[in-house]
Amino acid sequence: MSNDTLNDLTNDTSRSMPEIEINMKKLIKILFISCLTAQFLLIVFDYVFNYMDILDDRSFRRIWNIARENSIPTWFSSIQAQLLGVTVILIGVVQKPKVSLLKFMGWVLIGLFFILIGIDDFAAIHEKLGGVLERMAKDNSSEQGRVVSALLTNPSYSWHTFIAPFFALCGLVIALFLWKEFWHLNLFRYLVLGFGCWIVAQSLDFIEGLDDIEQFYRSVQDYFSIESYYLVTHTFKVVEEELEMLGTTILWVGFLKYFAFASDGLRVRLTEACG
């Protein structure tokens, strides 16, 4: 078969292929409702299978325990953050022909930041790194151990010392990078609400690590006449994790809306290379 004939067949096939049109407004609404529904169901499953322990099985409890790493809720939270990161990178790819290389790299770096958060959420990298630094800090016999001990001094978990400033700096840079474009499209509120949920969640996590937190939990238990001490502590952790998920959902919706604006009318054509 000649190249001209092959090209004619290819052109005829491309003309006959149906166009797939995606209503981004409808898709975003479906994703938003789906994420909220999933987060609500995770609370229900945590209460039924973890707190009530209806199957009386420790392993099954851990699968649905929102407060534990390597559980289905943590997997969901991780996937959500990584999808957020992929969405941001796609925005950069769509805008690449129209923006500078520096701005394109900015979109990519923001996307990689969210992907890193998703990976860290499931693998608990910051907690493990904090444990490594704590063990180094306990070695007061070395100069390195004394320096690390001084740097990690804070009333809560040690990893807050180095992770919190890093996340705060990244959030500030992202807000400054997106300020103009998100503000004009009335999308900046998604950044404020999303990062706001994350800040409150991290604040609760900081409070959880305080030395006298048990006394606070006991006072809450006594004030509300709650029989189970575990219900009090676990509820605070559930609220923290759910706020993180909600914050990610809000951020994802905001970036999806911006992606819908940036890619409006975009046509994607898949071709098979023929030699």
C-alpha positions as CSV (number, residue, x, y, z in Angstrom):
1,M,0.0,0.0,0.0
2,S,1.4,3.4,-1.0
3,N,2.0,6.2,1.5
4,D,-0.7,8.4,-0.3
5,T,-3.3,5.7,0.1
6,L,-2.3,5.2,3.7
7,N,-2.6,8.9,4.4
8,D,-6.0,9.0,2.7
9,L,-7.2,6.2,4.9
10,T,-5.9,7.9,8.0
11,N,-7.6,11.2,7.1
12,D,-10.9,9.4,6.4
13,T,-10.7,7.6,9.8
14,S,-9.9,10.8,11.6
15,R,-12.9,12.6,10.0
16,S,-15.2,9.8,11.0
17,M,-14.1,9.7,14.6
18,P,-16.7,11.2,17.0
19,E,-15.7,14.1,19.1
20,I,-15.7,13.6,22.9
21,E,-17.0,16.7,24.7
22,I,-16.5,17.0,28.4
23,N,-18.7,19.4,30.3
24,M,-16.2,20.6,32.9
25,K,-18.8,22.3,35.1
26,K,-20.8,19.1,35.4
27,L,-17.7,17.0,35.9
28,I,-16.4,19.3,38.7
29,K,-19.8,19.1,40.4
30,I,-19.8,15.3,40.2
31,L,-16.2,15.1,41.6
32,F,-17.0,17.5,44.4
33,I,-20.1,15.6,45.5
34,S,-18.3,12.3,45.2
35,C,-15.4,13.5,47.4
36,L,-17.8,14.8,50.1
37,T,-19.8,11.6,50.0
38,A,-16.7,9.5,50.3
39,Q,-15.5,11.5,53.2
40,F,-18.8,11.1,55.0
41,L,-18.8,7.3,54.3
42,L,-15.3,7.1,55.7
43,I,-16.6,8.6,59.0
44,V,-19.4,6.1,59.0
45,F,-17.2,3.1,58.3
46,D,-14.7,4.3,60.9
47,Y,-17.4,4.5,63.5
48,V,-19.0,1.1,62.6
49,F,-15.9,-1.0,61.9
50,N,-13.3,0.7,64.1
51,Y,-15.0,2.3,67.1
52,M,-17.9,-0.1,67.5
53,D,-15.7,-3.0,66.2
54,I,-18.7,-5.0,65.1
55,L,-16.5,-7.7,63.6
56,D,-14.3,-7.9,66.7
57,D,-11.2,-8.0,64.6
58,R,-8.2,-5.8,65.1
59,S,-6.9,-6.0,61.5
60,F,-10.3,-5.0,60.1
61,R,-10.5,-2.1,62.5
62,R,-7.1,-0.8,61.2
63,I,-8.4,-0.9,57.6
64,W,-11.1,1.7,58.4
65,N,-9.3,3.7,61.1
66,I,-9.1,7.3,59.9
67,A,-6.4,8.1,62.4
68,R,-4.0,5.3,61.3
69,E,-1.5,5.4,58.4
70,N,-1.8,2.6,55.7
71,S,-5.6,2.6,55.9
72,I,-8.3,3.1,53.3
73,P,-9.0,6.6,54.5
74,T,-5.3,7.5,54.3
75,W,-5.1,6.0,50.8
76,F,-8.1,8.1,49.8
77,S,-6.6,11.3,51.2
78,S,-3.3,10.5,49.4
79,I,-4.9,9.8,46.1
80,Q,-6.9,13.0,46.3
81,A,-3.8,15.1,46.9
82,Q,-1.9,13.4,44.1
83,L,-4.8,14.0,41.7
84,L,-4.7,17.6,42.7
85,G,-1.1,17.7,41.8
86,V,-1.7,16.1,38.4
87,T,-4.4,18.6,37.7
88,V,-2.0,21.5,38.4
89,I,0.7,20.0,36.2
90,L,-2.0,19.6,33.4
91,I,-2.7,23.3,33.8
92,G,0.9,24.0,33.1
93,V,1.0,21.7,30.1
94,V,-2.1,23.4,28.6
95,Q,-0.7,26.9,29.2
96,K,2.9,26.1,28.1
97,P,2.5,27.5,24.5
98,K,1.2,30.8,25.9
99,V,3.4,31.4,29.0
100,S,7.0,31.8,29.8
101,L,9.2,28.8,30.7
102,L,9.5,30.2,34.2
103,K,5.8,30.3,34.7
104,F,5.4,26.8,33.2
105,M,8.0,25.5,35.7
106,G,6.1,27.2,38.5
107,W,2.9,25.2,37.6
108,V,5.0,22.0,37.5
109,L,6.6,22.7,40.8
110,I,3.3,23.4,42.5
111,G,1.9,20.2,41.1
112,L,4.9,18.2,42.3
113,F,4.4,19.8,45.8
114,F,0.9,18.5,46.0
115,I,1.9,15.1,44.7
116,L,4.7,15.0,47.4
117,I,2.0,15.8,50.1
118,G,-0.1,12.9,48.8
119,I,2.9,10.5,48.9
120,D,3.9,11.8,52.4
121,D,0.3,11.4,53.6
122,F,0.3,7.7,52.9
123,A,3.9,6.8,53.6
124,A,4.1,9.1,56.8
125,I,7.5,10.4,55.6
126,H,7.6,13.4,57.9
127,E,6.7,11.4,61.0
128,K,9.5,8.9,60.2
129,L,12.0,11.6,59.5
130,G,11.0,13.3,62.7
131,G,11.7,10.0,64.5
132,V,15.2,9.9,63.0
133,L,15.9,13.4,64.1
134,E,14.6,12.7,67.6
135,R,17.0,9.8,67.9
136,M,19.8,12.0,66.7
137,A,18.8,14.6,69.2
138,K,19.0,12.2,72.1
139,D,22.7,11.6,71.3
140,N,24.0,14.5,73.4
141,S,27.5,13.1,73.3
142,S,28.0,14.4,69.8
143,E,28.0,18.0,68.5
144,Q,25.6,17.0,65.8
145,G,23.1,15.6,68.4
146,R,23.2,18.8,70.5
147,V,22.6,20.9,67.4
148,V,19.6,18.8,66.3
149,S,18.2,18.8,69.8
150,A,18.3,22.6,69.9
151,L,16.6,22.8,66.5
152,L,13.8,20.4,67.5
153,T,12.9,22.1,70.7
154,N,9.2,22.6,70.7
155,P,6.3,21.5,73.0
156,S,4.7,19.2,70.4
157,Y,5.9,16.7,67.8
158,S,9.4,17.3,66.7
159,W,8.6,17.2,63.0
160,H,6.5,20.4,63.4
161,T,9.8,22.3,63.8
162,F,11.0,21.7,60.2
163,I,7.8,20.7,58.3
164,A,5.5,23.5,59.4
165,P,7.8,26.3,58.3
166,F,8.4,24.5,54.9
167,F,4.6,24.0,54.3
168,A,3.9,27.6,55.4
169,L,6.5,29.0,53.0
170,C,5.2,26.8,50.1
171,G,1.6,27.9,50.7
172,L,2.7,31.5,50.7
173,V,4.6,31.1,47.5
174,I,1.7,29.3,45.8
175,A,-0.7,32.1,46.9
176,L,1.6,34.8,45.5
177,F,2.1,32.9,42.3
178,L,-1.7,32.4,41.7
179,W,-2.9,35.7,43.2
180,K,-3.6,37.7,40.1
181,E,-5.1,35.0,37.9
182,F,-7.2,33.3,40.6
183,W,-8.4,36.7,41.9
184,H,-9.7,37.8,38.5
185,L,-11.6,34.6,38.1
186,N,-13.0,34.7,41.6
187,L,-11.1,31.5,42.5
188,F,-8.8,32.8,45.2
189,R,-11.4,31.9,47.8
190,Y,-10.7,28.2,47.1
191,L,-7.1,28.7,48.1
192,V,-8.1,30.5,51.3
193,L,-10.6,27.9,52.3
194,G,-8.5,24.9,51.3
195,F,-5.3,26.1,52.9
196,G,-7.4,27.3,55.9
197,C,-8.7,23.8,56.4
198,W,-5.1,22.5,56.3
199,I,-3.9,25.1,58.8
200,V,-6.6,24.2,61.3
201,A,-5.9,20.5,60.8
202,Q,-2.2,21.0,61.5
203,S,-3.0,23.2,64.5
204,L,-5.1,20.3,65.9
205,D,-2.2,17.9,65.2
206,F,0.2,20.3,67.1
207,I,-2.2,20.4,70.0
208,E,-2.4,16.6,70.0
209,G,1.3,16.4,70.6
210,L,1.4,18.6,73.7
211,D,2.6,17.0,76.9
212,D,-0.5,17.9,78.9
213,I,-3.0,17.0,76.2
214,E,-4.3,14.0,78.2
215,Q,-5.6,16.4,80.9
216,F,-7.5,18.3,78.2
217,Y,-9.0,15.2,76.9
218,R,-10.1,14.1,80.4
219,S,-11.7,17.5,81.0
220,V,-13.7,17.2,77.7
221,Q,-14.7,13.6,78.7
222,D,-15.9,14.8,82.1
223,Y,-17.7,17.9,80.8
224,F,-19.7,16.0,78.3
225,S,-20.1,12.9,80.4
226,I,-18.5,10.7,77.7
227,E,-17.9,7.1,78.9
228,S,-15.1,6.2,76.5
229,Y,-11.8,8.1,76.7
230,Y,-10.9,6.7,73.3
231,L,-14.0,8.3,71.8
232,V,-12.7,11.7,72.8
233,T,-9.2,11.3,71.5
234,H,-10.2,9.5,68.4
235,T,-12.9,12.1,67.5
236,F,-10.2,14.9,67.6
237,K,-8.1,12.9,65.2
238,V,-11.0,12.2,62.9
239,V,-11.8,15.9,62.8
240,E,-8.2,16.6,62.0
241,E,-8.0,14.1,59.1
242,E,-11.4,15.1,57.7
243,L,-10.3,18.7,57.6
244,E,-7.3,17.8,55.6
245,M,-9.4,15.8,53.1
246,L,-11.9,18.7,52.9
247,G,-9.1,21.2,52.3
248,T,-7.7,19.0,49.5
249,T,-11.2,18.7,47.9
250,I,-11.7,22.5,48.0
251,L,-8.3,23.1,46.5
252,W,-8.9,20.5,43.8
253,V,-12.2,22.1,42.9
254,G,-10.5,25.5,42.6
255,F,-7.7,24.2,40.3
256,L,-10.2,22.2,38.3
257,K,-12.2,25.4,37.7
258,Y,-9.0,27.1,36.6
259,F,-8.2,24.2,34.3
260,A,-11.6,24.4,32.8
261,F,-11.0,28.1,32.0
262,A,-7.5,27.5,30.7
263,S,-8.5,24.6,28.5
264,D,-11.8,25.9,27.2
265,G,-12.2,24.7,23.6
266,L,-9.1,22.5,23.8
267,R,-9.1,19.7,21.2
268,V,-7.1,16.5,22.0
269,R,-6.3,14.3,19.0
270,L,-4.7,10.8,19.6
271,T,-2.8,9.5,16.6
272,E,-1.0,6.3,15.9
273,A,2.5,6.8,14.3
274,C,2.8,4.9,11.1
275,G,6.2,4.1,9.5
